[in-house]
Amino acid sequence: MTPSAQYLLACEGLVDVVRRQQASIATAADWFARTILAGRMVHVFGSGHSRIMVEEMWPRYGSFPGFNPIVELSLTFHNPVVGANGQRQAMFLENVSGLAARILRNFALAAEDTALVISSSGCNVVPIEMAEEFQRRGVRVVSIISRAHSVASTSRRPDGRKLQDFSDLVLDTGAPIGDAMVQVADLDTPVAPGSTVGGCLLVNCLKAEVAHRLHEAGQPLRVLTASALVGGDRATDLFESAYDEHAHRLAKLFATVGPTG
């Protein structure tokens, strides 16, 4: 079997893992749809490469307002690799206790809100504390992890607790221990990770289920759609109205921010 065929076969296994979680996906979609119908937002957070799943949720083609993407550049700016804004600093900051609370200090959260926190290992401090802070403020948390990788990994928190310990519902990407899924002959370290594939499958399953629920409830869906599909004028109208809706929803998160918010 070629390496690429090996990877594709492993990805088929990820699809099966996600397929077996449809009941949990439906529950999470129920929670997220209720949040959006209440005029609030689903907060989506990921550090490191989990940022990919945040941006997969919103904003991109086939996506719609109702999600608040929380992405800190200091935790996710991988391009320089070394030097200023390099990966060493990001990996260090990902385990600085207290940063999550400072991030959420910017928002006036409400019990109607929900959150989606993504971390393949579920063991880094900032995503764990994000979930902890959300729950402390009465916000339901759905997490996306690799169960196999998380179980085999050690939490960076002194108390040993992991992301799943602060989650109301846990979804599994199906990625293996170490994430990489292809073994090259005579190489003792595997290549080609799977958590992004599994994570994006979960995110888009959630997105589709939420869209269905919102449409059934009569909520206008302003879906970012390519002009090649709906024409230039319609695509522009959708983009502008979707961005306006996002701004109006986001404004509520700032309106009462502060000690009494």
PyRosetta script that sets phi, psi and omega in degrees:
from pyrosetta import init, pose_from_sequence

init()
pose = pose_from_sequence("MTPSAQYLLACEGLVDVVRRQQASIATAADWFARTILAGRMVHVFGSGHSRIMVEEMWPRYGSFPGFNPIVELSLTFHNPVVGANGQRQAMFLENVSGLAARILRNFALAAEDTALVISSSGCNVVPIEMAEEFQRRGVRVVSIISRAHSVASTSRRPDGRKLQDFSDLVLDTGAPIGDAMVQVADLDTPVAPGSTVGGCLLVNCLKAEVAHRLHEAGQPLRVLTASALVGGDRATDLFESAYDEHAHRLAKLFATVGPTG")
pose.set_psi(1, 131.8)
pose.set_omega(1, 177.9)
pose.set_phi(2, -69.6)
pose.set_psi(2, 158.5)
pose.set_omega(2, 177.1)
pose.set_phi(3, -57.2)
pose.set_psi(3, -40.4)
pose.set_omega(3, -180.0)
pose.set_phi(4, -67.2)
pose.set_psi(4, -38.0)
pose.set_omega(4, 176.3)
pose.set_phi(5, -65.3)
pose.set_psi(5, -37.4)
pose.set_omega(5, 177.1)
pose.set_phi(6, -62.3)
pose.set_psi(6, -41.2)
pose.set_omega(6, 179.7)
pose.set_phi(7, -66.1)
pose.set_psi(7, -44.9)
pose.set_omega(7, -179.6)
pose.set_phi(8, -63.3)
pose.set_psi(8, -37.1)
pose.set_omega(8, 177.0)
pose.set_phi(9, -64.5)
pose.set_psi(9, -41.7)
pose.set_omega(9, 177.9)
pose.set_phi(10, -63.3)
pose.set_psi(10, -36.7)
pose.set_omega(10, 178.5)
pose.set_phi(11, -66.1)
pose.set_psi(11, -33.7)
pose.set_omega(11, 174.1)
pose.set_phi(12, -60.1)
pose.set_psi(12, -36.1)
pose.set_omega(12, 176.5)
pose.set_phi(13, -65.9)
pose.set_psi(13, -35.6)
pose.set_omega(13, 177.5)
pose.set_phi(14, -64.6)
pose.set_psi(14, -40.7)
pose.set_omega(14, 177.4)
pose.set_phi(15, -59.5)
pose.set_psi(15, -41.6)
pose.set_omega(15, 179.2)
pose.set_phi(16, -63.8)
pose.set_psi(16, -41.0)
pose.set_omega(16, 178.6)
pose.set_phi(17, -61.3)
pose.set_psi(17, -45.5)
pose.set_omega(17, 179.8)
pose.set_phi(18, -65.6)
pose.set_psi(18, -41.2)
pose.set_omega(18, -179.4)
pose.set_phi(19, -58.5)
pose.set_psi(19, -37.0)
pose.set_omega(19, -178.7)
pose.set_phi(20, -72.6)
pose.set_psi(20, -5.9)
pose.set_omega(20, -178.7)
pose.set_phi(21, -106.1)
pose.set_psi(21, 20.5)
pose.set_omega(21, -174.1)
pose.set_phi(22, -62.4)
pose.set_psi(22, -31.7)
pose.set_omega(22, 178.3)
pose.set_phi(23, -66.3)
pose.set_psi(23, -42.6)
pose.set_omega(23, 178.0)
pose.set_phi(24, -67.7)
pose.set_psi(24, -38.4)
pose.set_omega(24, 177.2)
pose.set_phi(25, -61.3)
pose.set_psi(25, -41.4)
pose.set_omega(25, 179.3)
pose.set_phi(26, -63.6)
pose.set_psi(26, -40.4)
pose.set_omega(26, 178.5)
pose.set_phi(27, -63.6)
pose.set_psi(27, -46.4)
pose.set_omega(27, 178.8)
pose.set_phi(28, -61.5)
pose.set_psi(28, -40.6)
pose.set_omega(28, 179.4)
pose.set_phi(29, -64.3)
pose.set_psi(29, -37.2)
pose.set_omega(29, 175.6)
pose.set_phi(30, -58.8)
pose.set_psi(30, -48.0)
pose.set_omega(30, -179.6)
pose.set_phi(31, -61.6)
pose.set_psi(31, -46.1)
pose.set_omega(31, -176.7)
pose.set_phi(32, -66.7)
pose.set_psi(32, -40.8)
pose.set_omega(32, 179.9)
pose.set_phi(33, -63.5)
pose.set_psi(33, -40.6)
pose.set_omega(33, 178.1)
pose.set_phi(34, -61.6)
pose.set_psi(34, -40.1)
pose.set_omega(34, 177.6)
pose.set_phi(35, -59.9)
pose.set_psi(35, -48.9)
pose.set_omega(35, -177.0)
pose.set_phi(36, -67.2)
pose.set_psi(36, -39.7)
pose.set_omega(36, 178.1)
pose.set_phi(37, -65.2)
pose.set_psi(37, -25.2)
pose.set_omega(37, 177.5)
pose.set_phi(38, -81.8)
pose.set_psi(38, 1.9)
pose.set_omega(38, 179.8)
pose.set_phi(39, 84.0)
pose.set_psi(39, 7.9)
pose.set_omega(39, -178.8)
pose.set_phi(40, -102.1)
pose.set_psi(40, -167.0)
pose.set_omega(40, -175.2)
pose.set_phi(41, -131.4)
pose.set_psi(41, 151.3)
pose.set_omega(41, 171.1)
pose.set_phi(42, -91.4)
pose.set_psi(42, 118.4)
pose.set_omega(42, -178.6)
pose.set_phi(43, -84.6)
pose.set_psi(43, 128.1)
pose.set_omega(43, -176.2)
pose.set_phi(44, -119.7)
pose.set_psi(44, 120.5)
pose.set_omega(44, -176.6)
pose.set_phi(45, -129.9)
pose.set_psi(45, 139.0)
pose.set_omega(45, 171.6)
pose.set_phi(46, -155.2)
pose.set_psi(46, 141.0)
pose.set_omega(46, 175.7)
pose.set_phi(47, -111.3)
pose.set_psi(47, 169.0)
pose.set_omega(47, -177.4)
pose.set_phi(48, 58.5)
pose.set_psi(48, -142.6)
pose.set_omega(48, -178.9)
pose.set_phi(49, -72.5)
pose.set_psi(49, -9.4)
pose.set_omega(49, 175.7)
pose.set_phi(50, -67.2)
pose.set_psi(50, -13.3)
pose.set_omega(50, 173.1)
pose.set_phi(51, -54.4)
pose.set_psi(51, -31.6)
pose.set_omega(51, -178.3)
pose.set_phi(52, -56.2)
pose.set_psi(52, -42.1)
pose.set_omega(52, -178.8)
pose.set_phi(53, -69.7)
pose.set_psi(53, -32.2)
pose.set_omega(53, 177.0)
pose.set_phi(54, -62.2)
pose.set_psi(54, -48.0)
pose.set_omega(54, -178.5)
pose.set_phi(55, -71.5)
pose.set_psi(55, -24.6)
pose.set_omega(55, 175.7)
pose.set_phi(56, -66.5)
pose.set_psi(56, -32.3)
pose.set_omega(56, -179.4)
pose.set_phi(57, -72.6)
pose.set_psi(57, -44.5)
pose.set_omega(57, -177.0)
pose.set_phi(58, -173.7)
pose.set_psi(58, 136.6)
pose.set_omega(58, 3.2)
pose.set_phi(59, -106.1)
pose.set_psi(59, 129.3)
pose.set_omega(59, 173.8)
pose.set_phi(60, -158.8)
pose.set_psi(60, 169.6)
pose.set_omega(60, 179.3)
pose.set_phi(61, -51.4)
pose.set_psi(61, 140.4)
pose.set_omega(61, 178.9)
pose.set_phi(62, 79.6)
pose.set_psi(62, 12.3)
pose.set_omega(62, -179.4)
pose.set_phi(63, -117.8)
pose.set_psi(63, 164.7)
pose.set_omega(63, -174.7)
pose.set_phi(64, -144.8)
pose.set_psi(64, 159.6)
pose.set_omega(64, -177.4)
pose.set_phi(65, -64.8)
pose.set_psi(65, 160.8)
pose.set_omega(65, 179.4)
pose.set_phi(66, 127.5)
pose.set_psi(66, -6.3)
pose.set_omega(66, -178.3)
pose.set_phi(67, -118.0)
pose.set_psi(67, 136.7)
pose.set_omega(67, 179.6)
pose.set_phi(68, -106.4)
pose.set_psi(68, 99.2)
pose.set_omega(68, -178.6)
pose.set_phi(69, -76.1)
pose.set_psi(69, 118.0)
pose.set_omega(69, 178.8)
pose.set_phi(70, -106.7)
pose.set_psi(70, 105.5)
pose.set_omega(70, -178.3)
pose.set_phi(71, -130.1)
pose.set_psi(71, 119.1)
pose.set_omega(71, 177.3)
pose.set_phi(72, -94.6)
pose.set_psi(72, 120.8)
pose.set_omega(72, -179.2)
pose.set_phi(73, -60.0)
pose.set_psi(73, -33.6)
pose.set_omega(73, -179.6)
pose.set_phi(74, -64.3)
pose.set_psi(74, -19.7)
pose.set_omega(74, -179.1)
pose.set_phi(75, -103.4)
pose.set_psi(75, -6.3)
pose.set_omega(75, -168.7)
pose.set_phi(76, -137.6)
pose.set_psi(76, 0.0)
pose.set_omega(76, -174.4)
pose.set_phi(77, -87.7)
pose.set_psi(77, 91.5)
pose.set_omega(77, -170.0)
pose.set_phi(78, -92.4)
pose.set_psi(78, -14.9)
pose.set_omega(78, -169.7)
pose.set_phi(79, -57.1)
pose.set_psi(79, -42.8)
pose.set_omega(79, -178.8)
pose.set_phi(80, -68.2)
pose.set_psi(80, -26.6)
pose.set_omega(80, 179.8)
pose.set_phi(81, 67.4)
pose.set_psi(81, -59.8)
pose.set_omega(81, 177.4)
pose.set_phi(82, -127.5)
pose.set_psi(82, 167.5)
pose.set_omega(82, -176.6)
pose.set_phi(83, 84.0)
pose.set_psi(83, -159.4)
pose.set_omega(83, -179.9)
pose.set_phi(84, -58.0)
pose.set_psi(84, 136.7)
pose.set_omega(84, -178.5)
pose.set_phi(85, 61.3)
pose.set_psi(85, 29.2)
pose.set_omega(85, -176.2)
pose.set_phi(86, -82.5)
pose.set_psi(86, 175.3)
pose.set_omega(86, -174.6)
pose.set_phi(87, -66.8)
pose.set_psi(87, -33.3)
pose.set_omega(87, 179.7)
pose.set_phi(88, -60.1)
pose.set_psi(88, -42.1)
pose.set_omega(88, 179.9)
pose.set_phi(89, -66.2)
pose.set_psi(89, -41.7)
pose.set_omega(89, -179.6)
pose.set_phi(90, -62.5)
pose.set_psi(90, -43.1)
pose.set_omega(90, -179.9)
pose.set_phi(91, -66.9)
pose.set_psi(91, -32.7)
pose.set_omega(91, 176.2)
pose.set_phi(92, -68.3)
pose.set_psi(92, -48.3)
pose.set_omega(92, -177.0)
pose.set_phi(93, -65.5)
pose.set_psi(93, -26.8)
pose.set_omega(93, 179.7)
pose.set_phi(94, -63.9)
pose.set_psi(94, -13.6)
pose.set_omega(94, -179.3)
pose.set_phi(95, -122.1)
pose.set_psi(95, 26.9)
pose.set_omega(95, 176.0)
pose.set_phi(96, -93.3)
pose.set_psi(96, 113.8)
pose.set_omega(96, 179.1)
pose.set_phi(97, -67.0)
pose.set_psi(97, 139.2)
pose.set_omega(97, 178.9)
pose.set_phi(98, 100.2)
pose.set_psi(98, -18.3)
pose.set_omega(98, -178.9)
pose.set_phi(99, -65.9)
pose.set_psi(99, -38.4)
pose.set_omega(99, -179.8)
pose.set_phi(100, -59.9)
pose.set_psi(100, -42.5)
pose.set_omega(100, 179.9)
pose.set_phi(101, -64.1)
pose.set_psi(101, -36.6)
pose.set_omega(101, 178.0)
pose.set_phi(102, -67.4)
pose.set_psi(102, -37.1)
pose.set_omega(102, 177.7)
pose.set_phi(103, -63.7)
pose.set_psi(103, -48.2)
pose.set_omega(103, -176.3)
pose.set_phi(104, -74.8)
pose.set_psi(104, -13.4)
pose.set_omega(104, 175.4)
pose.set_phi(105, -60.9)
pose.set_psi(105, -18.9)
pose.set_omega(105, -178.9)
pose.set_phi(106, -77.9)
pose.set_psi(106, -12.1)
pose.set_omega(106, -172.0)
pose.set_phi(107, -122.8)
pose.set_psi(107, 142.3)
pose.set_omega(107, 171.3)
pose.set_phi(108, -92.2)
pose.set_psi(108, 99.2)
pose.set_omega(108, -177.4)
pose.set_phi(109, -81.7)
pose.set_psi(109, 159.3)
pose.set_omega(109, 178.5)
pose.set_phi(110, -139.0)
pose.set_psi(110, 158.8)
pose.set_omega(110, -178.2)
pose.set_phi(111, -63.3)
pose.set_psi(111, -21.6)
pose.set_omega(111, 178.6)
pose.set_phi(112, -74.9)
pose.set_psi(112, -17.1)
pose.set_omega(112, -179.4)
pose.set_phi(113, -70.1)
pose.set_psi(113, 160.5)
pose.set_omega(113, 169.2)
pose.set_phi(114, -135.6)
pose.set_psi(114, 168.4)
pose.set_omega(114, -177.3)
pose.set_phi(115, -139.5)
pose.set_psi(115, 147.4)
pose.set_omega(115, 173.0)
pose.set_phi(116, -123.4)
pose.set_psi(116, 117.0)
pose.set_omega(116, -178.6)
pose.set_phi(117, -116.6)
pose.set_psi(117, 127.7)
pose.set_omega(117, -174.9)
pose.set_phi(118, -115.0)
pose.set_psi(118, 130.3)
pose.set_omega(118, 174.9)
pose.set_phi(119, -160.3)
pose.set_psi(119, 117.3)
pose.set_omega(119, -174.5)
pose.set_phi(120, -58.6)
pose.set_psi(120, -46.0)
pose.set_omega(120, -179.5)
pose.set_phi(121, -82.9)
pose.set_psi(121, -27.7)
pose.set_omega(121, -174.7)
pose.set_phi(122, 66.8)
pose.set_psi(122, 19.0)
pose.set_omega(122, -171.3)
pose.set_phi(123, -118.3)
pose.set_psi(123, -7.9)
pose.set_omega(123, 179.2)
pose.set_phi(124, -83.5)
pose.set_psi(124, 148.0)
pose.set_omega(124, -167.8)
pose.set_phi(125, -64.6)
pose.set_psi(125, -46.3)
pose.set_omega(125, -172.5)
pose.set_phi(126, -63.4)
pose.set_psi(126, -50.2)
pose.set_omega(126, 177.5)
pose.set_phi(127, -62.8)
pose.set_psi(127, -34.5)
pose.set_omega(127, 176.7)
pose.set_phi(128, -62.5)
pose.set_psi(128, -47.0)
pose.set_omega(128, -178.2)
pose.set_phi(129, -70.3)
pose.set_psi(129, -27.7)
pose.set_omega(129, 173.3)
pose.set_phi(130, -61.0)
pose.set_psi(130, -48.4)
pose.set_omega(130, 178.9)
pose.set_phi(131, -62.4)
pose.set_psi(131, -42.6)
pose.set_omega(131, 179.2)
pose.set_phi(132, -60.0)
pose.set_psi(132, -44.5)
pose.set_omega(132, -180.0)
pose.set_phi(133, -65.9)
pose.set_psi(133, -41.5)
pose.set_omega(133, 177.0)
pose.set_phi(134, -58.9)
pose.set_psi(134, -50.0)
pose.set_omega(134, -178.8)
pose.set_phi(135, -62.7)
pose.set_psi(135, -37.5)
pose.set_omega(135, 179.5)
pose.set_phi(136, -61.7)
pose.set_psi(136, -27.5)
pose.set_omega(136, -178.9)
pose.set_phi(137, -98.6)
pose.set_psi(137, 12.9)
pose.set_omega(137, 174.1)
pose.set_phi(138, 82.4)
pose.set_psi(138, 16.9)
pose.set_omega(138, -178.7)
pose.set_phi(139, -99.3)
pose.set_psi(139, 127.5)
pose.set_omega(139, 177.4)
pose.set_phi(140, -67.1)
pose.set_psi(140, 141.6)
pose.set_omega(140, -177.0)
pose.set_phi(141, -120.6)
pose.set_psi(141, 127.0)
pose.set_omega(141, 167.5)
pose.set_phi(142, -107.1)
pose.set_psi(142, 133.3)
pose.set_omega(142, 178.7)
pose.set_phi(143, -118.1)
pose.set_psi(143, 152.1)
pose.set_omega(143, 172.6)
pose.set_phi(144, -119.4)
pose.set_psi(144, 120.0)
pose.set_omega(144, 179.8)
pose.set_phi(145, -137.8)
pose.set_psi(145, 171.8)
pose.set_omega(145, 162.4)
pose.set_phi(146, -97.6)
pose.set_psi(146, 111.1)
pose.set_omega(146, -176.6)
pose.set_phi(147, -59.8)
pose.set_psi(147, -45.6)
pose.set_omega(147, -177.7)
pose.set_phi(148, -61.7)
pose.set_psi(148, -44.7)
pose.set_omega(148, -178.8)
pose.set_phi(149, -68.5)
pose.set_psi(149, -38.9)
pose.set_omega(149, -178.6)
pose.set_phi(150, -66.6)
pose.set_psi(150, -43.6)
pose.set_omega(150, 179.4)
pose.set_phi(151, -61.2)
pose.set_psi(151, -35.5)
pose.set_omega(151, -177.4)
pose.set_phi(152, -83.6)
pose.set_psi(152, -6.9)
pose.set_omega(152, -175.2)
pose.set_phi(153, -104.5)
pose.set_psi(153, 161.0)
pose.set_omega(153, -179.4)
pose.set_phi(154, -104.6)
pose.set_psi(154, 129.1)
pose.set_omega(154, 178.5)
pose.set_phi(155, -63.7)
pose.set_psi(155, 143.7)
pose.set_omega(155, 176.2)
pose.set_phi(156, -84.6)
pose.set_psi(156, -3.6)
pose.set_omega(156, 175.2)
pose.set_phi(157, -79.6)
pose.set_psi(157, 141.8)
pose.set_omega(157, 178.9)
pose.set_phi(158, -58.5)
pose.set_psi(158, -31.0)
pose.set_omega(158, -178.0)
pose.set_phi(159, -86.4)
pose.set_psi(159, -1.6)
pose.set_omega(159, 176.0)
pose.set_phi(160, 79.0)
pose.set_psi(160, 1.1)
pose.set_omega(160, -178.4)
pose.set_phi(161, -75.9)
pose.set_psi(161, 150.9)
pose.set_omega(161, -175.4)
pose.set_phi(162, -120.3)
pose.set_psi(162, 175.4)
pose.set_omega(162, -177.8)
pose.set_phi(163, -55.4)
pose.set_psi(163, -41.7)
pose.set_omega(163, -177.8)
pose.set_phi(164, -63.7)
pose.set_psi(164, -19.7)
pose.set_omega(164, 178.1)
pose.set_phi(165, -74.5)
pose.set_psi(165, -13.6)
pose.set_omega(165, 178.4)
pose.set_phi(166, -121.3)
pose.set_psi(166, 33.7)
pose.set_omega(166, -177.7)
pose.set_phi(167, -123.9)
pose.set_psi(167, 137.8)
pose.set_omega(167, 175.4)
pose.set_phi(168, -80.8)
pose.set_psi(168, -22.3)
pose.set_omega(168, 178.7)
pose.set_phi(169, -153.4)
pose.set_psi(169, 136.7)
pose.set_omega(169, -176.8)
pose.set_phi(170, -119.2)
pose.set_psi(170, 130.7)
pose.set_omega(170, 174.7)
pose.set_phi(171, -112.6)
pose.set_psi(171, 145.1)
pose.set_omega(171, -172.3)
pose.set_phi(172, -113.9)
pose.set_psi(172, 125.9)
pose.set_omega(172, 177.9)
pose.set_phi(173, -70.5)
pose.set_psi(173, -22.2)
pose.set_omega(173, -176.7)
pose.set_phi(174, 84.5)
pose.set_psi(174, -0.7)
pose.set_omega(174, -179.9)
pose.set_phi(175, -65.9)
pose.set_psi(175, 147.5)
pose.set_omega(175, -176.0)
pose.set_phi(176, -80.2)
pose.set_psi(176, 175.1)
pose.set_omega(176, 173.2)
pose.set_phi(177, -55.5)
pose.set_psi(177, 129.4)
pose.set_omega(177, -179.3)
pose.set_phi(178, 84.4)
pose.set_psi(178, -9.5)
pose.set_omega(178, 174.1)
pose.set_phi(179, 78.0)
pose.set_psi(179, -46.0)
pose.set_omega(179, -175.7)
pose.set_phi(180, -66.5)
pose.set_psi(180, 144.0)
pose.set_omega(180, -169.1)
pose.set_phi(181, -121.4)
pose.set_psi(181, -1.2)
pose.set_omega(181, -176.7)
pose.set_phi(182, -120.0)
pose.set_psi(182, 127.7)
pose.set_omega(182, 177.4)
pose.set_phi(183, -101.9)
pose.set_psi(183, 113.9)
pose.set_omega(183, 176.6)
pose.set_phi(184, -85.8)
pose.set_psi(184, 137.9)
pose.set_omega(184, -177.1)
pose.set_phi(185, -54.1)
pose.set_psi(185, 131.8)
pose.set_omega(185, 177.0)
pose.set_phi(186, 67.1)
pose.set_psi(186, 11.0)
pose.set_omega(186, 174.6)
pose.set_phi(187, -109.4)
pose.set_psi(187, 124.9)
pose.set_omega(187, -172.6)
pose.set_phi(188, -86.0)
pose.set_psi(188, -0.1)
pose.set_omega(188, 178.0)
pose.set_phi(189, -122.6)
pose.set_psi(189, 121.4)
pose.set_omega(189, -177.3)
pose.set_phi(190, -68.7)
pose.set_psi(190, 162.3)
pose.set_omega(190, -179.9)
pose.set_phi(191, -128.4)
pose.set_psi(191, 172.5)
pose.set_omega(191, 173.5)
pose.set_phi(192, 68.9)
pose.set_psi(192, 87.3)
pose.set_omega(192, -176.9)
pose.set_phi(193, -71.0)
pose.set_psi(193, 160.9)
pose.set_omega(193, -177.6)
pose.set_phi(194, -118.9)
pose.set_psi(194, -10.8)
pose.set_omega(194, -173.4)
pose.set_phi(195, -64.9)
pose.set_psi(195, -32.5)
pose.set_omega(195, 178.9)
pose.set_phi(196, -67.2)
pose.set_psi(196, -41.0)
pose.set_omega(196, 178.1)
pose.set_phi(197, -62.4)
pose.set_psi(197, -51.4)
pose.set_omega(197, 179.3)
pose.set_phi(198, -62.5)
pose.set_psi(198, -40.1)
pose.set_omega(198, 179.6)
pose.set_phi(199, -64.3)
pose.set_psi(199, -43.2)
pose.set_omega(199, 179.4)
pose.set_phi(200, -68.1)
pose.set_psi(200, -34.0)
pose.set_omega(200, 173.8)
pose.set_phi(201, -59.7)
pose.set_psi(201, -46.4)
pose.set_omega(201, -179.9)
pose.set_phi(202, -63.4)
pose.set_psi(202, -45.5)
pose.set_omega(202, -178.5)
pose.set_phi(203, -59.8)
pose.set_psi(203, -44.2)
pose.set_omega(203, -177.5)
pose.set_phi(204, -76.3)
pose.set_psi(204, -28.4)
pose.set_omega(204, 170.1)
pose.set_phi(205, -62.6)
pose.set_psi(205, -45.3)
pose.set_omega(205, 177.3)
pose.set_phi(206, -60.3)
pose.set_psi(206, -45.6)
pose.set_omega(206, -178.7)
pose.set_phi(207, -59.4)
pose.set_psi(207, -45.8)
pose.set_omega(207, -179.4)
pose.set_phi(208, -64.6)
pose.set_psi(208, -42.3)
pose.set_omega(208, -179.9)
pose.set_phi(209, -67.1)
pose.set_psi(209, -39.3)
pose.set_omega(209, 177.8)
pose.set_phi(210, -65.5)
pose.set_psi(210, -43.6)
pose.set_omega(210, 178.6)
pose.set_phi(211, -56.8)
pose.set_psi(211, -43.9)
pose.set_omega(211, 178.8)
pose.set_phi(212, -59.5)
pose.set_psi(212, -44.7)
pose.set_omega(212, -178.0)
pose.set_phi(213, -67.3)
pose.set_psi(213, -41.1)
pose.set_omega(213, 179.7)
pose.set_phi(214, -65.3)
pose.set_psi(214, -42.7)
pose.set_omega(214, 179.8)
pose.set_phi(215, -63.7)
pose.set_psi(215, -42.9)
pose.set_omega(215, 178.7)
pose.set_phi(216, -62.9)
pose.set_psi(216, -29.7)
pose.set_omega(216, -179.7)
pose.set_phi(217, -86.6)
pose.set_psi(217, -1.0)
pose.set_omega(217, 178.5)
pose.set_phi(218, 86.3)
pose.set_psi(218, 11.7)
pose.set_omega(218, 179.1)
pose.set_phi(219, -76.7)
pose.set_psi(219, 125.6)
pose.set_omega(219, 175.9)
pose.set_phi(220, -59.8)
pose.set_psi(220, 131.1)
pose.set_omega(220, 179.5)
pose.set_phi(221, -107.5)
pose.set_psi(221, 111.2)
pose.set_omega(221, 177.8)
pose.set_phi(222, -98.3)
pose.set_psi(222, 89.5)
pose.set_omega(222, -173.2)
pose.set_phi(223, -92.4)
pose.set_psi(223, 128.0)
pose.set_omega(223, 175.9)
pose.set_phi(224, -65.0)
pose.set_psi(224, 117.6)
pose.set_omega(224, -169.9)
pose.set_phi(225, -134.8)
pose.set_psi(225, 140.2)
pose.set_omega(225, -176.8)
pose.set_phi(226, -68.6)
pose.set_psi(226, 144.3)
pose.set_omega(226, 177.3)
pose.set_phi(227, -63.5)
pose.set_psi(227, -27.7)
pose.set_omega(227, 178.0)
pose.set_phi(228, -62.9)
pose.set_psi(228, -20.4)
pose.set_omega(228, -178.5)
pose.set_phi(229, -97.6)
pose.set_psi(229, -41.5)
pose.set_omega(229, -172.9)
pose.set_phi(230, -119.9)
pose.set_psi(230, 0.8)
pose.set_omega(230, -177.9)
pose.set_phi(231, 91.8)
pose.set_psi(231, 154.4)
pose.set_omega(231, -174.0)
pose.set_phi(232, -62.4)
pose.set_psi(232, -46.1)
pose.set_omega(232, -177.3)
pose.set_phi(233, -64.8)
pose.set_psi(233, -44.6)
pose.set_omega(233, -180.0)
pose.set_phi(234, -65.0)
pose.set_psi(234, -41.5)
pose.set_omega(234, 179.1)
pose.set_phi(235, -62.7)
pose.set_psi(235, -42.6)
pose.set_omega(235, 178.5)
pose.set_phi(236, -62.8)
pose.set_psi(236, -44.2)
pose.set_omega(236, 178.4)
pose.set_phi(237, -60.0)
pose.set_psi(237, -42.1)
pose.set_omega(237, -179.9)
pose.set_phi(238, -64.7)
pose.set_psi(238, -45.4)
pose.set_omega(238, 179.9)
pose.set_phi(239, -61.8)
pose.set_psi(239, -49.2)
pose.set_omega(239, -176.9)
pose.set_phi(240, -63.6)
pose.set_psi(240, -43.9)
pose.set_omega(240, -178.6)
pose.set_phi(241, -70.0)
pose.set_psi(241, -34.7)
pose.set_omega(241, 177.3)
pose.set_phi(242, -66.0)
pose.set_psi(242, -43.6)
pose.set_omega(242, 178.9)
pose.set_phi(243, -65.2)
pose.set_psi(243, -37.7)
pose.set_omega(243, 177.1)
pose.set_phi(244, -63.8)
pose.set_psi(244, -44.3)
pose.set_omega(244, 178.4)
pose.set_phi(245, -61.3)
pose.set_psi(245, -42.0)
pose.set_omega(245, 178.3)
pose.set_phi(246, -59.5)
pose.set_psi(246, -43.6)
pose.set_omega(246, 180.0)
pose.set_phi(247, -62.1)
pose.set_psi(247, -41.7)
pose.set_omega(247, -178.8)
pose.set_phi(248, -66.6)
pose.set_psi(248, -40.0)
pose.set_omega(248, 177.0)
pose.set_phi(249, -66.9)
pose.set_psi(249, -41.3)
pose.set_omega(249, -178.9)
pose.set_phi(250, -65.0)
pose.set_psi(250, -34.5)
pose.set_omega(250, -179.6)
pose.set_phi(251, -57.9)
pose.set_psi(251, -33.0)
pose.set_omega(251, 179.1)
pose.set_phi(252, -65.3)
pose.set_psi(252, -27.9)
pose.set_omega(252, -179.7)
pose.set_phi(253, -75.8)
pose.set_psi(253, -14.8)
pose.set_omega(253, 179.3)
pose.set_phi(254, -106.0)
pose.set_psi(254, -17.4)
pose.set_omega(254, -169.6)
pose.set_phi(255, -59.8)
pose.set_psi(255, -37.4)
pose.set_omega(255, -176.4)
pose.set_phi(256, -123.6)
pose.set_psi(256, 23.3)
pose.set_omega(256, -177.3)
pose.set_phi(257, -63.4)
pose.set_psi(257, 142.4)
pose.set_omega(257, -179.5)
pose.set_phi(258, 138.0)
pose.set_psi(258, -179.1)
pose.set_omega(258, -177.0)
pose.set_phi(259, -55.7)
pose.set_psi(259, -30.1)
pose.set_omega(259, -179.1)
pose.set_phi(260, -102.2)
pose.set_psi(260, 4.5)
pose.set_omega(260, -178.4)
pose.set_phi(261, -78.9)
pose.dump_pdb("model.pdb")
